[in-house]
Amino acid sequence: MRVRLGYVAMSLVLEKCSPSKTITVKNLEKIQDQEARINRLRRITAENLQNCLRLLYHNKAHHVRVFRITSRLVPLATHPITTGWDYTADLKAEFVKLGTFVRENNMRLSSHPDHFTLINSPKPEVLKASLRDLEYHQKVFDSMGLNDAEMVIHVGGLYGSRDTSIQRFKDNFPTLTPSVRQRIVLENDDKSFSAADVLDICTDLDIPMVLDVHHHQCLNHGENICTLLEKVFDTWHQKIPKIHFSSPKSEKNCRAHADDIDPVEFYEFLLKAKEVNKDFDVMIEAKNKDVALFNLMKNLEGLTGISVVDEAEIVI
């Protein structure tokens, strides 16, 4: 069983390499000339894209093939103030360069639209904004030429009734454009929708599911994780499944992510996953980003049954 590990959005190893630089609406409004506004946005986005490419070079050097890009690659992309700016056409060469590098190095890219992206919202304006955000992420991946890049989202809010909220998600999902729908991956959360809830939705709508192990620890109905994992992996069909893994910050603050991954906890999960015995990818969600990944890999060396392939892949 091969397991590849990745991390989220930015590096703590590389200096001055943020791919999420932005500008506030208030400061952009101070620029009266529209062309000057676009020039400012163009410069910031170009720097973000360049830093994203630097991150990918860094990942290649350390054999990291699984990576989540920031949702803030293009500043204010969904805000009305940028209406009319075709950033993908304006920076086509930069987007294409990123996508080409990803494909040539067999990397797996994903995004995680923000928490306000709520497909099951009963408010039309919230749903409209959510669709606009999803279309932004889809546009970014399309401009890179990455047909397999995924967009991971949560089911949304409870709004007073779990069953009604689930049905609303099921009703709203078909209204997404086909290009957006084909990228959607659903994830369980730690407060509203358990892994079992999400698995039922994914099975009904034929959507791949990411099992967030930490969230499952916070919210579950006593399900056997091995049985759950096998069913979750089946939702991916022929694609390599992916999970999210993080460790609790503390016993008191159990929902927050720790700086690093508890190697004992991760090792115990791997032994359970071995019962399913299917290759999968892991998105490490930790405050220390790539450093947390590298620290975890060092801690896995020498453990019974673990064979370290490189800095971001193991065989069990």
Helices and strands as residue ranges (DSSP letters): E 2-8, H 25-29, H 34-61, E 66-68, G 80-82, H 87-90, H 92-104, E 108-111, H 124-144, E 150-154, H 162-172, G 173-175, H 178-181, E 184-187, H 195-205, E 209-212, H 213-218, H 225-234, E 242-245, H 263-273, E 280-284, H 289-300, E 307-310, E 313-315
